[in-house]
Amino acid sequence: MELWQRLGTSVEILLPLAISFYTFQLIALQVDIHRDLIPEKIQLSGLLFIYPFFPQLIAGPIMRSTDFLPKLNFPEIDKQRMKQGIFLLIFGLFKKSVLADSISGIISPLYLEPDQYHSASVYIGAFGFICQVYCDFSGYTDIARGCAFLLGYEIPENFKGPFLSTSFREFWGRWHITLSSWLRDYIYIPLGGSRKGELRSQWNMFLTMCLGGLWHGANIAFVLWGAYLGFVLAIERILEPKLVQGTNIISSKTIRFLRNTITLNLFLISGLFFRAGSAGKNSVSFLFDLMKGFQNFFSGKVLPRWEELLLFILLTIGFNALQYFPKSTEKIEKRSRVLIPVFSVILLLLLGVFGDGGGEFIYFQF
């Protein structure tokens, strides 16, 4: 009885680490077997290798058995893969420890009391947050891919320069790619996809994104985040033909800049819901405090070290450009064999000088 009183009557459910990622992978495996996409029998040893595969175990990318199983017994280790693996490891550590953790240190005070800051500070802080999530998550992906390359395997990319996208649909296709493709193949298409009319297609897209938000956490803010993404994607799809007709008289460069600016700001709004979701039970009140901060046009505190934050934002956009224009990067690399090694050494030195020591990855909570 005394032991029972000490333990209390409340029950907390402890979930295994990374349960959402390998649950999605196992669901995909079952569906692919049902669809006869995996013709051969799967050995237990193969499954035990793929799903606990340590580089991607904690925070993805979400791997498909159809992609990885055929390569399982044929690891390829050569000079090029070793070089690429080492570079990705260093690059990922730099994005995480120097950029993501530094941005977090700057914007954290703002998110403790967002309604006390000037609207300009709230805006740059919100932009900084989506840059933090990108550097944190893509940094982990780079580290995972680098480790896999060193072991002789290749796992999929998760980001391809989303910040330079000119539409929300393109952005989502370049952000957390393995999740968006999973949602498309295993939820959106089975719901009917775009085969049952435009209205049903928009509903399927909206519902799929709501479920994607729920995957991030059983929290109203995450569900609203998914609903917002689904709503924007649906509206963009409806308005796209009219927008194209109305922009014929404007230069293509101007149109590209305007579309990119609108896309980034739409995603910035989604970041408010995502950040609120991390507040747990206080997510709704936190979201309202954020909205109040945007109304402080003539009063409120200025975010300290905002100049540093602006520099980190520009660096993040620059790294997005490397992913968005891979052919240009490959041409430069071919012209100079020492470019990648030199760049790696520079990043390693910067990591040693400015590295924050390493906070927890954001997506570890999922």
C-alpha positions, 0 to 999 in steps of 0.5 A: 500500500505504501509503495502504491501511494509513492508511485501514485495513480497517474499513468504516463505512456512511454513510447519507444524512440523514433516510433513514428518513423519506423512505424511508417516504414513498416506500414509501407512494407505491408502495403507494398507486399499487398500491392506485389511491389516486393516479389521476393520473400523478405529474409528476417535478417534483411528486415533486422538490418533495414529498420534498426539501420542506425543512421536514419533510425531516430529522425529519418529519412523514411526509407522504402523497402522497395528501394533499399532491399535490392541494394542490401547485399551489394554495398558500394564503397569507393573513393567518391562515396567516401569523399561524399560521406565525409563532406555530408557528415561535416556539412550536417554537423555545421548546419546543426551545431553552428546554424540551428543551435545558434539561431535557437539561442537567439530566438528562444527569448522571443518565444518565451514572451512573444507578445512583448516584442516589436512586430519586426522582431517577431517576424524575423524571429519567425523566419529564423525559426523555419531556418532553424528547423531546416538546418536542424532537420536537414543537418541530421539528414546529411549526417545520416546520409554521410554515415550511410555512404561510408558504410556503402549504402545510399539513403534518400535525400529529404531536402532539395533547396525548398527556400527557393521554391516558387509555389507552395506545391513545389516547396512541399515537394522539396521539404521533408521529401520522404514524408510528403511522398509517403503521404502521397503514396499511402494516404492521398492516392488510396483516398482517390487522389485526383481520380474522382473530380476536382472537389474530391481531390482538394478534400483528399489533399486537405485530409492527407495534410491533416493526418500529416500534422497529426503524425507530428503529435496529438496536439491541436496546433500540429493538426492546425499546422497540417490543416493550414498546409492542406488549405494552402495547397488546395487554394493554390491549385484552384488559383494557379491557372488564373494567376498564370494568366494575370502575370503574362505582362510582368517579367519572368524574374520579377514573377519568380521573386514575387512567387518565392516571397509569397511562398516563403511567407506562407510557410513562415505562417505554418511555422507559427503553428509548428512552434506552438505545437512544441509548447504542448498543452499551452499551444493555443495560448502560445499561438495567440501570444504570437499573433499579438506580437505581430500587432506591435507595430509601434511598440515592443522590445527589439530582438537582441542579436538580430543582425547575427540572426539575419546573417544566419538566415542569409547563409541558410538561403545560400545553402538552399541555393546549392541544393536548388541548383545541383547542376551548377554545383556539380560543374564547379566541383568538376572544374576543381577537385580540391573544392569539396575538400577545402570547403569541408576543412573550412566548415570543420574549422568553423564548426570547432570555433562556433559550434554550440556543443549540440542541442537535441534535434527537433525531430527526435520528439517525433 
